């Protein structure tokens, strides 16, 4: 029988905070921009060693030209039970060199630096919880599967299969992505569709034979205006035409133009409605043509009964630890969307309180660290 670890006692333990901050400084100071395989591989190597020291059986999974995914298994008291999956990512949106402009620092009760909030603090907290269990000779109730991917910020194209395979085998999924501004977890997320709509026209000299041409930009303008009609704000469905390009010179009727479209939706049915409508678009101008690329990149994380039940468990454990854990939704997506879409209970936004994801003022609130470690510990002891 394994020992027990009282995570309640860790809520006020300064050593917990110190260890998390030490790991966090290492994680943040070593930059990991999405797609920078060399930098990601180097930090993944260190992180794999830390996982092994914490008792994990670690497998490194290459993602060619992107870096390395890490899959670590930690033994549970019931070896036959389905594991609790903790799902995180190592890559960030910040380009190489950002750390020289905004180095990791501790100031005014906060830890600042690129990637602190999204989501290297979440990794540091989960690792501290697992390390504490290992050092105490304690085991969680179920095995724990910690999956840290390297391409979340650019669509999870190489990691999606790993994520979904891990989720299908899991009892539930915990995601240490940034929490809500009030410290609450995220029990719903919008799905995301990413599209490029191409318009094709006929190029001619604009001054000599302009009437014989077909203006691809004009065709695209008709289409962009029509996209607004596909939105449904009451249902949380939005469409944004974010980047437009086309034409070669002012005296040439443009033969090609394109627009990048971002679609967000609360339910899969809404996403599929918009997707079908986009694929059914027809040209307005005689002689013009249309071509659509892209599709639904991430399904929504819908607040199902299973998600709500997992939240209620976490809320009760947080109350036992002395703090309130609220819930809410967000328009941003995460890898938790993939796991929830499979019907696996998923609780997202379990990261440390902070602000500034993807921004210059990114930071976490230091006093929240031990509470998060304790909550993660109680979750894996209880679920």
C-alpha positions in Angstrom: 0.0 0.0 0.0 1.4 3.4 -1.0 1.8 6.3 1.5 -0.6 9.2 1.7 0.3 12.8 1.1 -1.7 15.5 2.6 -1.9 18.2 -0.1 -3.8 20.5 2.3 -0.6 21.0 4.2 1.1 22.2 1.0 -1.2 25.2 0.6 1.1 27.3 2.7 4.4 25.6 2.1 6.9 28.1 0.7 9.1 25.3 -0.6 6.3 24.4 -3.0 6.3 27.9 -4.4 10.1 28.0 -4.6 10.4 24.8 -6.5 7.7 25.7 -9.0 9.3 29.1 -9.6 12.7 27.5 -10.1 11.3 25.2 -12.7 9.3 28.0 -14.3 12.3 30.2 -14.7 14.1 27.4 -16.5 11.0 26.8 -18.7 10.5 30.4 -19.6 14.1 31.4 -20.0 14.6 28.7 -22.6 12.4 29.9 -25.4 10.3 27.5 -27.4 8.6 29.2 -30.3 6.3 27.0 -32.3 8.2 25.4 -35.2 11.7 26.0 -33.7 12.6 22.3 -33.5 16.1 22.9 -32.1 15.0 25.0 -29.1 12.0 22.8 -28.4 14.1 19.6 -28.5 16.6 21.0 -26.1 14.0 22.0 -23.5 12.1 18.8 -24.0 15.2 16.9 -23.1 15.5 18.7 -19.8 11.8 18.3 -19.1 12.0 14.6 -19.9 14.7 14.2 -17.2 12.5 16.1 -14.7 9.6 13.8 -15.5 11.7 10.8 -14.9 13.0 12.1 -11.6 9.4 12.6 -10.6 8.7 8.9 -11.2 7.5 9.0 -14.8 8.1 6.4 -17.5 8.9 8.9 -20.3 8.7 8.4 -24.1 10.0 11.0 -26.5 8.0 11.2 -29.7 9.7 13.1 -32.6 7.6 15.7 -34.5 9.7 16.3 -37.6 10.7 19.9 -38.1 8.7 20.9 -35.0 10.3 19.4 -32.0 9.4 16.6 -29.6 6.3 15.5 -27.8 6.7 14.0 -24.4 4.4 11.2 -23.0 5.0 10.2 -19.3 3.2 7.5 -17.4 3.1 7.6 -13.5 1.9 4.5 -11.6 -1.4 4.6 -9.7 -2.6 2.7 -6.7 -4.9 0.8 -9.0 -2.8 -0.3 -11.9 -5.8 -1.5 -13.8 -7.8 1.8 -13.6 -8.1 4.1 -16.6 -5.6 6.9 -16.1 -6.1 10.6 -15.4 -4.7 12.4 -18.4 -2.9 15.8 -17.9 -2.6 17.6 -21.2 -0.2 20.4 -21.7 2.0 22.0 -24.5 5.5 23.3 -24.5 5.4 25.7 -27.5 4.7 29.4 -27.3 3.7 32.2 -29.7 6.6 34.4 -28.7 9.4 34.6 -31.3 13.0 33.8 -30.5 14.7 36.7 -28.8 11.7 37.9 -26.8 13.3 36.7 -23.6 16.2 39.2 -24.1 13.6 42.0 -24.2 11.4 40.7 -21.4 13.4 38.3 -19.2 11.9 36.2 -16.5 11.5 38.3 -13.4 9.7 38.3 -10.1 8.1 41.6 -9.1 5.1 42.8 -7.2 4.0 39.3 -6.2 4.0 38.1 -9.8 6.3 36.1 -12.1 6.7 37.8 -15.5 7.9 36.6 -18.8 6.9 35.1 -22.2 5.0 31.9 -21.8 4.6 32.1 -18.0 0.8 32.1 -18.1 0.3 30.2 -21.4 1.2 27.7 -20.2 4.6 26.9 -18.7 3.4 27.6 -15.2 0.8 24.9 -15.7 3.5 22.4 -16.6 5.6 23.4 -13.6 2.6 23.0 -11.2 1.7 19.5 -12.6 5.3 18.4 -12.4 5.6 19.6 -8.8 2.5 17.7 -7.8 3.8 14.5 -9.3 7.3 15.0 -7.8 5.8 15.5 -4.3 3.8 12.3 -4.6 6.9 10.4 -5.8 9.1 11.8 -3.0 6.5 10.8 -0.4 6.2 7.3 -1.8 2.6 8.0 -2.5 0.6 7.1 -5.5 -2.5 8.7 -7.0 -5.7 6.7 -7.0 -5.4 6.1 -10.8 -2.3 6.1 -13.0 -1.5 9.5 -14.5 -0.6 10.2 -18.1 1.1 13.5 -18.6 1.3 14.4 -22.3 3.2 17.6 -23.3 3.0 18.4 -26.9 5.0 20.9 -29.0 2.6 22.2 -31.7 -0.6 23.3 -29.9 -0.2 27.0 -30.8 -0.1 26.1 -34.6 -3.0 23.7 -34.7 -1.8 20.4 -33.1 -1.5 18.8 -36.5 1.2 16.3 -35.5 -0.1 15.8 -31.9 -3.8 15.4 -32.4 -3.6 11.6 -32.9 -1.5 11.3 -29.7 -4.0 13.5 -27.8 -7.0 11.6 -29.0 -5.5 8.1 -28.4 -4.5 9.1 -24.9 -8.0 10.5 -24.2 -9.8 7.4 -25.4 -7.9 5.4 -22.8 -8.4 7.9 -20.0 -11.0 8.3 -17.3 -10.8 12.1 -17.6 -8.6 14.9 -18.9 -7.2 17.8 -16.9 -5.8 20.8 -18.9 -3.5 23.3 -17.1 -4.1 26.0 -19.7 -4.6 29.6 -18.4 -7.5 30.0 -16.0 -10.2 32.6 -16.3 -9.6 36.1 -15.0 -11.4 35.2 -11.7 -9.3 32.1 -11.3 -12.1 29.8 -12.5 -11.8 26.8 -14.8 -13.1 26.6 -18.3 -16.0 24.2 -18.8 -16.7 25.3 -22.4 -14.7 26.6 -25.3 -15.6 27.6 -28.8 -14.6 25.4 -31.7 -12.5 26.9 -34.5 -12.7 26.8 -38.2 -9.9 28.2 -40.4 -10.5 28.8 -44.0 -9.1 30.5 -47.1 -11.5 31.5 -49.8 -9.9 32.0 -53.2 -11.6 34.0 -56.0 -10.6 33.6 -59.6 -11.2 36.2 -62.3 -9.9 37.1 -65.7 -6.9 39.5 -66.0 -6.9 42.2 -68.7 -5.5 45.7 -69.1 -7.7 47.9 -66.9 -7.6 50.9 -69.3 -7.6 49.3 -72.7 -9.9 46.3 -72.3 -11.3 46.6 -68.7 -14.8 45.5 -69.7 -13.6 42.1 -70.9 -12.0 41.2 -67.5 -13.5 39.6 -64.4 -12.3 41.3 -61.2 -11.4 38.7 -58.6 -11.3 41.4 -55.9 -14.8 42.6 -56.6 -16.0 39.0 -56.5 -14.3 38.5 -53.2 -15.8 41.7 -51.8 -19.3 40.3 -52.6 -18.4 37.1 -50.8 -16.9 38.8 -47.7 -20.1 40.9 -47.3 -22.2 37.8 -47.6 -20.1 36.0 -44.9 -21.7 38.3 -42.2 -25.0 36.6 -42.8 -23.6 33.2 -41.7 -22.9 34.6 -38.2 -25.3 34.0 -35.3 -24.3 36.1 -32.3 -27.1 34.7 -30.2 -25.7 31.2 -30.6 -22.1 32.5 -30.2 -21.2 31.9 -33.8 -18.8 34.5 -35.3 -17.0 34.9 -38.6 -14.0 37.2 -39.1 -12.4 38.0 -42.5 -9.0 38.7 -41.2 -6.5 38.9 -44.1 -7.3 39.8 -47.7 -4.9 39.8 -50.6 -5.2 40.1 -54.4 -4.1 41.9 -57.5 -0.8 42.6 -59.2 -0.9 46.2 -60.4 -3.4 49.0 -60.4 -3.7 48.9 -64.2 -4.5 45.2 -64.3 -7.9 43.7 -63.6 -7.0 41.2 -60.9 -7.3 37.5 -61.8 -6.9 36.3 -58.2 -7.8 37.3 -54.7 -8.2 35.5 -51.4 -9.4 36.0 -47.9 -8.6 34.2 -44.6 -11.7 33.5 -42.5 -11.8 32.7 -38.8 -15.0 30.9 -37.6 -15.9 30.4 -33.9 -18.8 28.3 -32.6 -20.1 27.0 -29.3 -21.6 23.7 -30.7 -20.4 21.3 -33.3 -23.8 21.6 -35.0 -23.2 25.3 -35.6 -19.7 24.6 -36.9 -21.0 22.1 -39.3 -23.7 24.5 -40.4 -21.2 27.2 -41.3 -18.8 24.8 -42.9 -21.5 23.5 -45.2 -22.6 27.0 -46.1 -19.0 28.0 -46.9 -18.6 25.0 -49.2 -21.8 25.9 -51.0 -20.8 29.4 -51.9 -21.3 30.3 -55.5 -19.7 33.2 -57.6 -21.7 36.4 -58.0 -19.9 37.7 -61.1 -20.3 35.9 -64.4 -17.0 34.2 -65.3 -15.7 34.2 -61.8 -14.8 31.1 -59.8 -14.4 30.2 -56.1 -12.2 27.7 -54.3 -12.3 27.0 -50.5 -9.4 25.6 -48.5 -9.4 24.6 -44.8 -12.1 23.4 -42.4 -12.9 22.9 -38.8 -9.6 22.9 -36.9 -10.9 22.2 -33.4 -14.3 21.1 -32.3 -15.9 22.9 -29.3 -15.5 21.9 -25.7 -19.2 21.7 -24.8 -20.4 21.8 -21.2 -21.9 18.3 -21.1 -23.2 16.6 -18.0 -19.8 14.7 -17.7 -17.9 18.0 -17.9 -20.2 19.6 -15.3 -19.8 16.6 -12.9 -16.0 16.8 -13.2 -16.1 20.5 -12.4 -18.3 19.9 -9.4 -15.7 17.5 -8.1 -13.0 20.0 -8.5 -15.1 22.8 -7.0 -15.7 20.7 -3.9 -12.0 19.9 -3.5 -11.1 23.6 -3.9 -13.6 24.5 -1.2 -12.0 21.9 1.0 -8.7 23.6 0.3 -10.1 27.0 1.3 -10.8 28.7 -2.0 -13.7 29.1 -4.4 -13.3 27.7 -7.9 -15.6 29.3 -10.4 -16.3 28.2 -14.0 -17.0 29.8 -17.3 -16.4 29.7 -21.0 -14.1 31.3 -23.6 -13.9 31.9 -27.3 -10.4 30.5 -27.5 -9.6 26.9 -28.2 -7.2 24.4 -26.8 -6.3 20.7 -27.1 -9.0 20.1 -24.5 -11.5 20.6 -27.3 -10.2 17.4 -29.0 -10.6 15.3 -25.8 -14.1 16.7 -24.9 -15.3 16.0 -28.5 -14.6 12.3 -27.9 -17.0 12.4 -24.9 -14.1 12.2 -22.3 -14.8 14.4 -19.3 -12.5 17.3 -19.7 -11.7 20.2 -17.2 -9.8 23.0 -18.8 -8.3 26.2 -17.5 -6.6 24.7 -14.5 -3.5 26.9 -14.8 -2.2 29.4 -12.3 -4.0 32.8 -11.9 -2.5 35.5 -14.1 -3.0 37.5 -17.2 -1.5 38.5 -20.6 -1.5 35.3 -22.6 0.3 36.0 -25.9 0.9 39.6 -24.7 3.8 41.7 -23.5 2.4 41.8 -19.9 2.2 38.0 -19.5 2.5 37.0 -15.9 1.2 34.7 -13.1 0.2 35.5 -9.5 2.7 33.8 -7.2 0.4 33.3 -4.2 -1.8 31.1 -6.4 0.9 28.5 -7.0 0.5 26.3 -3.9 -3.3 26.3 -4.2 -3.0 24.9 -7.7 -0.5 22.3 -6.7 -2.8 21.2 -3.9 -5.8 21.1 -6.1 -4.1 19.0 -8.7 -2.9 16.6 -5.9 -6.4 16.3 -4.5 -7.8 15.6 -7.9 -5.5 12.7 -8.7 -6.0 11.4 -5.2 -9.8 11.5 -5.6 -10.9 11.0 -9.2 
